[in-house]
Amino acid sequence: MKKLVFSAIVAATLMAACSKDDELSKKCDSCTSDLGNKFEICDNGNGTYDVSENGDPVETITKGELEGFTPKQVVELACEYDSELEF
């Protein structure tokens, strides 16, 4: 009986240890321009970032392509630039 209980505990532990609950959540920064366009950049956790505009994927860039800016600064600049295009 002890072997059966021990086996059940080991099996339960292994199943819990292998769960997919440990997935990384993306850290995203976003802003909305005065024109109502939403810009977002999400850190993939592997040195790349997904960039989107109004919910549509634009491209994936690398950390080097940020050219020293933080992701938050990148989206803020996008919103600022978009707002300046208003006529």
Backbone atoms as SQL, in Angstrom:
CREATE TABLE atoms (id INTEGER PRIMARY KEY, chain TEXT, resi INTEGER, resn TEXT, atom TEXT, x REAL, y REAL, z REAL);
INSERT INTO atoms VALUES
  (1, 'A', 1, 'MET', 'N', 0.813, -1.185, 0.000),
  (2, 'A', 1, 'MET', 'CA', 0.000, 0.000, 0.000),
  (3, 'A', 1, 'MET', 'C', 0.868, 1.266, 0.000),
  (4, 'A', 2, 'LYS', 'N', 1.984, 1.229, 0.763),
  (5, 'A', 2, 'LYS', 'CA', 2.872, 2.381, 0.816),
  (6, 'A', 2, 'LYS', 'C', 3.450, 2.686, -0.566),
  (7, 'A', 3, 'LYS', 'N', 3.779, 1.632, -1.333),
  (8, 'A', 3, 'LYS', 'CA', 4.336, 1.826, -2.672),
  (9, 'A', 3, 'LYS', 'C', 3.316, 2.488, -3.589),
  (10, 'A', 4, 'LEU', 'N', 2.065, 2.135, -3.455),
  (11, 'A', 4, 'LEU', 'CA', 1.006, 2.708, -4.284),
  (12, 'A', 4, 'LEU', 'C', 0.826, 4.197, -3.981),
  (13, 'A', 5, 'VAL', 'N', 0.807, 4.549, -2.697),
  (14, 'A', 5, 'VAL', 'CA', 0.663, 5.951, -2.300),
  (15, 'A', 5, 'VAL', 'C', 1.878, 6.748, -2.757),
  (16, 'A', 6, 'PHE', 'N', 3.079, 6.180, -2.548),
  (17, 'A', 6, 'PHE', 'CA', 4.305, 6.857, -2.968),
  (18, 'A', 6, 'PHE', 'C', 4.308, 7.069, -4.480),
  (19, 'A', 7, 'SER', 'N', 3.912, 6.059, -5.232),
  (20, 'A', 7, 'SER', 'CA', 3.859, 6.170, -6.689),
  (21, 'A', 7, 'SER', 'C', 2.867, 7.248, -7.130),
  (22, 'A', 8, 'ALA', 'N', 1.742, 7.338, -6.471),
  (23, 'A', 8, 'ALA', 'CA', 0.736, 8.351, -6.798),
  (24, 'A', 8, 'ALA', 'C', 1.271, 9.748, -6.515),
  (25, 'A', 9, 'ILE', 'N', 1.984, 9.913, -5.402),
  (26, 'A', 9, 'ILE', 'CA', 2.554, 11.226, -5.063),
  (27, 'A', 9, 'ILE', 'C', 3.616, 11.621, -6.076),
  (28, 'A', 10, 'VAL', 'N', 4.484, 10.695, -6.449),
  (29, 'A', 10, 'VAL', 'CA', 5.530, 10.981, -7.435),
  (30, 'A', 10, 'VAL', 'C', 4.906, 11.348, -8.776),
  (31, 'A', 11, 'ALA', 'N', 3.893, 10.594, -9.195),
  (32, 'A', 11, 'ALA', 'CA', 3.226, 10.874, -10.470),
  (33, 'A', 11, 'ALA', 'C', 2.581, 12.258, -10.454),
  (34, 'A', 12, 'ALA', 'N', 1.924, 12.612, -9.371),
  (35, 'A', 12, 'ALA', 'CA', 1.281, 13.926, -9.257),
  (36, 'A', 12, 'ALA', 'C', 2.315, 15.045, -9.288),
  (37, 'A', 13, 'THR', 'N', 3.447, 14.820, -8.629),
  (38, 'A', 13, 'THR', 'CA', 4.509, 15.824, -8.616),
  (39, 'A', 13, 'THR', 'C', 5.090, 16.025, -10.008),
  (40, 'A', 14, 'LEU', 'N', 5.338, 14.941, -10.714),
  (41, 'A', 14, 'LEU', 'CA', 5.887, 15.045, -12.067),
  (42, 'A', 14, 'LEU', 'C', 4.910, 15.735, -13.009),
  (43, 'A', 15, 'MET', 'N', 3.639, 15.449, -12.879),
  (44, 'A', 15, 'MET', 'CA', 2.651, 16.077, -13.746),
  (45, 'A', 15, 'MET', 'C', 2.574, 17.578, -13.476),
  (46, 'A', 16, 'ALA', 'N', 2.663, 17.967, -12.222),
  (47, 'A', 16, 'ALA', 'CA', 2.599, 19.386, -11.875),
  (48, 'A', 16, 'ALA', 'C', 3.866, 20.103, -12.326),
  (49, 'A', 17, 'ALA', 'N', 4.998, 19.450, -12.239),
  (50, 'A', 17, 'ALA', 'CA', 6.262, 20.064, -12.624),
  (51, 'A', 17, 'ALA', 'C', 6.371, 20.271, -14.123),
  (52, 'A', 18, 'CYS', 'N', 5.627, 19.513, -14.884),
  (53, 'A', 18, 'CYS', 'CA', 5.713, 19.602, -16.338),
  (54, 'A', 18, 'CYS', 'C', 4.600, 20.451, -16.947),
  (55, 'A', 19, 'SER', 'N', 3.841, 21.145, -16.119),
  (56, 'A', 19, 'SER', 'CA', 2.720, 21.918, -16.664),
  (57, 'A', 19, 'SER', 'C', 3.207, 23.126, -17.435),
  (58, 'A', 20, 'LYS', 'N', 2.368, 23.644, -18.303),
  (59, 'A', 20, 'LYS', 'CA', 2.703, 24.794, -19.132),
  (60, 'A', 20, 'LYS', 'C', 2.308, 26.111, -18.461),
  (61, 'A', 21, 'ASP', 'N', 2.026, 26.086, -17.164),
  (62, 'A', 21, 'ASP', 'CA', 1.644, 27.300, -16.456),
  (63, 'A', 21, 'ASP', 'C', 2.814, 28.258, -16.301),
  (64, 'A', 22, 'ASP', 'N', 4.014, 27.803, -16.616),
  (65, 'A', 22, 'ASP', 'CA', 5.205, 28.610, -16.413),
  (66, 'A', 22, 'ASP', 'C', 5.542, 29.466, -17.621),
  (67, 'A', 23, 'GLU', 'N', 4.658, 29.570, -18.613),
  (68, 'A', 23, 'GLU', 'CA', 4.949, 30.342, -19.813),
  (69, 'A', 23, 'GLU', 'C', 5.226, 31.796, -19.452),
  (70, 'A', 24, 'LEU', 'N', 6.181, 32.394, -20.165),
  (71, 'A', 24, 'LEU', 'CA', 6.514, 33.785, -19.941),
  (72, 'A', 24, 'LEU', 'C', 5.415, 34.680, -20.495),
  (73, 'A', 25, 'SER', 'N', 5.098, 35.705, -19.758),
  (74, 'A', 25, 'SER', 'CA', 4.137, 36.665, -20.283),
  (75, 'A', 25, 'SER', 'C', 4.922, 37.803, -20.923),
  (76, 'A', 26, 'LYS', 'N', 4.415, 38.288, -22.033),
  (77, 'A', 26, 'LYS', 'CA', 5.094, 39.362, -22.736),
  (78, 'A', 26, 'LYS', 'C', 4.895, 40.670, -21.994),
  (79, 'A', 27, 'LYS', 'N', 5.951, 41.451, -21.948),
  (80, 'A', 27, 'LYS', 'CA', 5.843, 42.791, -21.400),
  (81, 'A', 27, 'LYS', 'C', 5.665, 43.733, -22.574),
  (82, 'A', 28, 'CYS', 'N', 4.572, 44.455, -22.575),
  (83, 'A', 28, 'CYS', 'CA', 4.256, 45.338, -23.692),
  (84, 'A', 28, 'CYS', 'C', 4.157, 46.784, -23.223),
  (85, 'A', 29, 'ASP', 'N', 4.548, 47.685, -24.111),
  (86, 'A', 29, 'ASP', 'CA', 4.359, 49.113, -23.920),
  (87, 'A', 29, 'ASP', 'C', 3.525, 49.609, -25.087),
  (88, 'A', 30, 'SER', 'N', 2.573, 50.510, -24.804),
  (89, 'A', 30, 'SER', 'CA', 1.727, 51.015, -25.879),
  (90, 'A', 30, 'SER', 'C', 1.317, 52.452, -25.613),
  (91, 'A', 31, 'CYS', 'N', 0.835, 53.098, -26.653),
  (92, 'A', 31, 'CYS', 'CA', 0.293, 54.447, -26.540),
  (93, 'A', 31, 'CYS', 'C', -0.693, 54.656, -27.684),
  (94, 'A', 32, 'THR', 'N', -1.515, 55.675, -27.543),
  (95, 'A', 32, 'THR', 'CA', -2.464, 56.043, -28.594),
  (96, 'A', 32, 'THR', 'C', -2.187, 57.480, -28.977),
  (97, 'A', 33, 'SER', 'N', -1.992, 57.714, -30.264),
  (98, 'A', 33, 'SER', 'CA', -1.688, 59.062, -30.743),
  (99, 'A', 33, 'SER', 'C', -2.929, 59.939, -30.713),
  (100, 'A', 34, 'ASP', 'N', -2.741, 61.229, -30.922),
  (101, 'A', 34, 'ASP', 'CA', -3.864, 62.171, -30.981),
  (102, 'A', 34, 'ASP', 'C', -4.805, 61.837, -32.139),
  (103, 'A', 35, 'LEU', 'N', -4.307, 61.125, -33.136),
  (104, 'A', 35, 'LEU', 'CA', -5.134, 60.722, -34.277),
  (105, 'A', 35, 'LEU', 'C', -5.914, 59.440, -33.996),
  (106, 'A', 36, 'GLY', 'N', -5.681, 58.836, -32.811),
  (107, 'A', 36, 'GLY', 'CA', -6.396, 57.621, -32.426),
  (108, 'A', 36, 'GLY', 'C', -5.719, 56.337, -32.841),
  (109, 'A', 37, 'ASN', 'N', -4.500, 56.414, -33.349),
  (110, 'A', 37, 'ASN', 'CA', -3.765, 55.204, -33.735),
  (111, 'A', 37, 'ASN', 'C', -3.024, 54.651, -32.528),
  (112, 'A', 38, 'LYS', 'N', -3.154, 53.335, -32.309),
  (113, 'A', 38, 'LYS', 'CA', -2.499, 52.676, -31.184),
  (114, 'A', 38, 'LYS', 'C', -1.221, 51.998, -31.660),
  (115, 'A', 39, 'PHE', 'N', -0.131, 52.298, -30.979),
  (116, 'A', 39, 'PHE', 'CA', 1.163, 51.688, -31.264),
  (117, 'A', 39, 'PHE', 'C', 1.554, 50.834, -30.067),
  (118, 'A', 40, 'GLU', 'N', 2.111, 49.638, -30.341),
  (119, 'A', 40, 'GLU', 'CA', 2.481, 48.719, -29.262),
  (120, 'A', 40, 'GLU', 'C', 3.769, 47.998, -29.626),
  (121, 'A', 41, 'ILE', 'N', 4.609, 47.786, -28.616),
  (122, 'A', 41, 'ILE', 'CA', 5.831, 46.997, -28.777),
  (123, 'A', 41, 'ILE', 'C', 5.892, 46.034, -27.601),
  (124, 'A', 42, 'CYS', 'N', 6.120, 44.744, -27.911),
  (125, 'A', 42, 'CYS', 'CA', 6.131, 43.698, -26.882),
  (126, 'A', 42, 'CYS', 'C', 7.468, 42.973, -26.884),
  (127, 'A', 43, 'ASP', 'N', 8.037, 42.833, -25.707),
  (128, 'A', 43, 'ASP', 'CA', 9.296, 42.121, -25.522),
  (129, 'A', 43, 'ASP', 'C', 9.026, 40.623, -25.542),
  (130, 'A', 44, 'ASN', 'N', 9.659, 39.908, -26.482),
  (131, 'A', 44, 'ASN', 'CA', 9.491, 38.461, -26.591),
  (132, 'A', 44, 'ASN', 'C', 10.369, 37.696, -25.604),
  (133, 'A', 45, 'GLY', 'N', 11.246, 38.405, -24.890),
  (134, 'A', 45, 'GLY', 'CA', 12.098, 37.764, -23.894),
  (135, 'A', 45, 'GLY', 'C', 13.316, 37.077, -24.476),
  (136, 'A', 46, 'ASN', 'N', 13.540, 37.236, -25.777),
  (137, 'A', 46, 'ASN', 'CA', 14.689, 36.593, -26.416),
  (138, 'A', 46, 'ASN', 'C', 15.515, 37.588, -27.230),
  (139, 'A', 47, 'GLY', 'N', 15.409, 38.868, -26.891),
  (140, 'A', 47, 'GLY', 'CA', 16.153, 39.901, -27.614),
  (141, 'A', 47, 'GLY', 'C', 15.422, 40.432, -28.837),
  (142, 'A', 48, 'THR', 'N', 14.159, 40.018, -29.033),
  (143, 'A', 48, 'THR', 'CA', 13.363, 40.543, -30.140),
  (144, 'A', 48, 'THR', 'C', 12.084, 41.169, -29.595),
  (145, 'A', 49, 'TYR', 'N', 11.519, 42.042, -30.392),
  (146, 'A', 49, 'TYR', 'CA', 10.305, 42.768, -30.015),
  (147, 'A', 49, 'TYR', 'C', 9.316, 42.722, -31.163),
  (148, 'A', 50, 'ASP', 'N', 8.034, 42.479, -30.850),
  (149, 'A', 50, 'ASP', 'CA', 6.972, 42.526, -31.846),
  (150, 'A', 50, 'ASP', 'C', 6.368, 43.921, -31.824),
  (151, 'A', 51, 'VAL', 'N', 6.295, 44.538, -32.993),
  (152, 'A', 51, 'VAL', 'CA', 5.755, 45.881, -33.130),
  (153, 'A', 51, 'VAL', 'C', 4.421, 45.789, -33.850),
  (154, 'A', 52, 'SER', 'N', 3.408, 46.504, -33.332),
  (155, 'A', 52, 'SER', 'CA', 2.106, 46.500, -34.000),
  (156, 'A', 52, 'SER', 'C', 1.512, 47.900, -34.003),
  (157, 'A', 53, 'GLU', 'N', 0.634, 48.114, -34.971),
  (158, 'A', 53, 'GLU', 'CA', -0.082, 49.376, -35.093),
  (159, 'A', 53, 'GLU', 'C', -1.558, 49.061, -35.241),
  (160, 'A', 54, 'ASN', 'N', -2.373, 49.619, -34.375),
  (161, 'A', 54, 'ASN', 'CA', -3.815, 49.372, -34.368),
  (162, 'A', 54, 'ASN', 'C', -4.146, 47.883, -34.326),
  (163, 'A', 55, 'GLY', 'N', -3.338, 47.117, -33.596),
  (164, 'A', 55, 'GLY', 'CA', -3.580, 45.690, -33.430),
  (165, 'A', 55, 'GLY', 'C', -3.040, 44.823, -34.557),
  (166, 'A', 56, 'ASP', 'N', -2.561, 45.439, -35.620),
  (167, 'A', 56, 'ASP', 'CA', -2.001, 44.684, -36.745),
  (168, 'A', 56, 'ASP', 'C', -0.491, 44.576, -36.598),
  (169, 'A', 57, 'PRO', 'N', 0.067, 43.363, -36.703),
  (170, 'A', 57, 'PRO', 'CA', 1.523, 43.211, -36.609),
  (171, 'A', 57, 'PRO', 'C', 2.214, 43.975, -37.731),
  (172, 'A', 58, 'VAL', 'N', 3.261, 44.700, -37.369),
  (173, 'A', 58, 'VAL', 'CA', 4.028, 45.454, -38.354),
  (174, 'A', 58, 'VAL', 'C', 5.318, 44.717, -38.669),
  (175, 'A', 59, 'GLU', 'N', 6.086, 44.388, -37.624),
  (176, 'A', 59, 'GLU', 'CA', 7.345, 43.677, -37.818),
  (177, 'A', 59, 'GLU', 'C', 7.896, 43.204, -36.482),
  (178, 'A', 60, 'THR', 'N', 8.919, 42.381, -36.546),
  (179, 'A', 60, 'THR', 'CA', 9.679, 41.963, -35.376),
  (180, 'A', 60, 'THR', 'C', 11.062, 42.577, -35.512),
  (181, 'A', 61, 'ILE', 'N', 11.501, 43.261, -34.469),
  (182, 'A', 61, 'ILE', 'CA', 12.807, 43.906, -34.497),
  (183, 'A', 61, 'ILE', 'C', 13.681, 43.343, -33.386),
  (184, 'A', 62, 'THR', 'N', 14.985, 43.588, -33.497),
  (185, 'A', 62, 'THR', 'CA', 15.928, 43.135, -32.481),
  (186, 'A', 62, 'THR', 'C', 16.237, 44.284, -31.522),
  (187, 'A', 63, 'LYS', 'N', 16.855, 43.949, -30.416),
  (188, 'A', 63, 'LYS', 'CA', 17.227, 44.963, -29.430),
  (189, 'A', 63, 'LYS', 'C', 18.162, 45.998, -30.057),
  (190, 'A', 64, 'GLY', 'N', 19.047, 45.557, -30.933),
  (191, 'A', 64, 'GLY', 'CA', 19.971, 46.477, -31.604),
  (192, 'A', 64, 'GLY', 'C', 19.258, 47.498, -32.468),
  (193, 'A', 65, 'GLU', 'N', 18.115, 47.116, -33.016),
  (194, 'A', 65, 'GLU', 'CA', 17.355, 48.033, -33.862),
  (195, 'A', 65, 'GLU', 'C', 16.637, 49.117, -33.064),
  (196, 'A', 66, 'LEU', 'N', 16.600, 48.975, -31.738),
  (197, 'A', 66, 'LEU', 'CA', 16.025, 50.031, -30.893),
  (198, 'A', 66, 'LEU', 'C', 16.961, 51.233, -30.817),
  (199, 'A', 67, 'GLU', 'N', 18.212, 51.048, -31.234),
  (200, 'A', 67, 'GLU', 'CA', 19.225, 52.098, -31.300),
  (201, 'A', 67, 'GLU', 'C', 19.369, 52.875, -29.992),
  (202, 'A', 68, 'GLY', 'N', 19.375, 52.145, -28.876),
  (203, 'A', 68, 'GLY', 'CA', 19.598, 52.762, -27.575),
  (204, 'A', 68, 'GLY', 'C', 18.338, 53.267, -26.889),
  (205, 'A', 69, 'PHE', 'N', 17.210, 53.252, -27.587),
  (206, 'A', 69, 'PHE', 'CA', 15.950, 53.674, -26.976),
  (207, 'A', 69, 'PHE', 'C', 15.334, 52.509, -26.219),
  (208, 'A', 70, 'THR', 'N', 14.538, 52.822, -25.211),
  (209, 'A', 70, 'THR', 'CA', 13.770, 51.781, -24.527),
  (210, 'A', 70, 'THR', 'C', 12.520, 51.504, -25.358),
  (211, 'A', 71, 'PRO', 'N', 11.900, 50.333, -25.195),
  (212, 'A', 71, 'PRO', 'CA', 10.655, 50.069, -25.928),
  (213, 'A', 71, 'PRO', 'C', 9.590, 51.138, -25.662),
  (214, 'A', 72, 'LYS', 'N', 9.502, 51.606, -24.424),
  (215, 'A', 72, 'LYS', 'CA', 8.520, 52.647, -24.095),
  (216, 'A', 72, 'LYS', 'C', 8.805, 53.925, -24.874),
  (217, 'A', 73, 'GLN', 'N', 10.076, 54.299, -24.995),
  (218, 'A', 73, 'GLN', 'CA', 10.438, 55.492, -25.750),
  (219, 'A', 73, 'GLN', 'C', 10.091, 55.328, -27.232),
  (220, 'A', 74, 'VAL', 'N', 10.244, 54.118, -27.752),
  (221, 'A', 74, 'VAL', 'CA', 9.947, 53.867, -29.160),
  (222, 'A', 74, 'VAL', 'C', 8.470, 54.110, -29.449),
  (223, 'A', 75, 'VAL', 'N', 7.576, 53.564, -28.618),
  (224, 'A', 75, 'VAL', 'CA', 6.146, 53.771, -28.887),
  (225, 'A', 75, 'VAL', 'C', 5.743, 55.218, -28.638),
  (226, 'A', 76, 'GLU', 'N', 6.333, 55.862, -27.643),
  (227, 'A', 76, 'GLU', 'CA', 6.017, 57.266, -27.402),
  (228, 'A', 76, 'GLU', 'C', 6.442, 58.132, -28.577),
  (229, 'A', 77, 'LEU', 'N', 7.596, 57.825, -29.158),
  (230, 'A', 77, 'LEU', 'CA', 8.047, 58.562, -30.347),
  (231, 'A', 77, 'LEU', 'C', 7.126, 58.305, -31.535),
  (232, 'A', 78, 'ALA', 'N', 6.653, 57.069, -31.664),
  (233, 'A', 78, 'ALA', 'CA', 5.724, 56.744, -32.755),
  (234, 'A', 78, 'ALA', 'C', 4.434, 57.547, -32.601),
  (235, 'A', 79, 'CYS', 'N', 3.916, 57.645, -31.391),
  (236, 'A', 79, 'CYS', 'CA', 2.680, 58.411, -31.153),
  (237, 'A', 79, 'CYS', 'C', 2.912, 59.895, -31.399),
  (238, 'A', 80, 'GLU', 'N', 4.051, 60.388, -30.956),
  (239, 'A', 80, 'GLU', 'CA', 4.367, 61.800, -31.156),
  (240, 'A', 80, 'GLU', 'C', 4.505, 62.122, -32.646),
  (241, 'A', 81, 'TYR', 'N', 5.213, 61.274, -33.364),
  (242, 'A', 81, 'TYR', 'CA', 5.415, 61.487, -34.796),
  (243, 'A', 81, 'TYR', 'C', 4.076, 61.401, -35.535),
  (244, 'A', 82, 'ASP', 'N', 3.227, 60.424, -35.170),
  (245, 'A', 82, 'ASP', 'CA', 1.933, 60.260, -35.816),
  (246, 'A', 82, 'ASP', 'C', 1.057, 61.492, -35.592),
  (247, 'A', 83, 'SER', 'N', 1.112, 62.044, -34.384),
  (248, 'A', 83, 'SER', 'CA', 0.312, 63.225, -34.062),
  (249, 'A', 83, 'SER', 'C', 0.772, 64.447, -34.835),
  (250, 'A', 84, 'GLU', 'N', 2.070, 64.520, -35.122),
  (251, 'A', 84, 'GLU', 'CA', 2.611, 65.668, -35.872),
  (252, 'A', 84, 'GLU', 'C', 2.196, 65.624, -37.336),
  (253, 'A', 85, 'LEU', 'N', 1.747, 64.467, -37.810),
  (254, 'A', 85, 'LEU', 'CA', 1.320, 64.351, -39.202),
  (255, 'A', 85, 'LEU', 'C', -0.072, 64.909, -39.422),
  (256, 'A', 86, 'GLU', 'N', -0.774, 65.256, -38.330),
  (257, 'A', 86, 'GLU', 'CA', -2.140, 65.779, -38.441),
  (258, 'A', 86, 'GLU', 'C', -2.104, 67.139, -39.128),
  (259, 'A', 87, 'PHE', 'N', -3.015, 67.330, -40.047),
  (260, 'A', 87, 'PHE', 'CA', -3.075, 68.600, -40.789),
  (261, 'A', 87, 'PHE', 'C', -4.246, 69.427, -40.331);
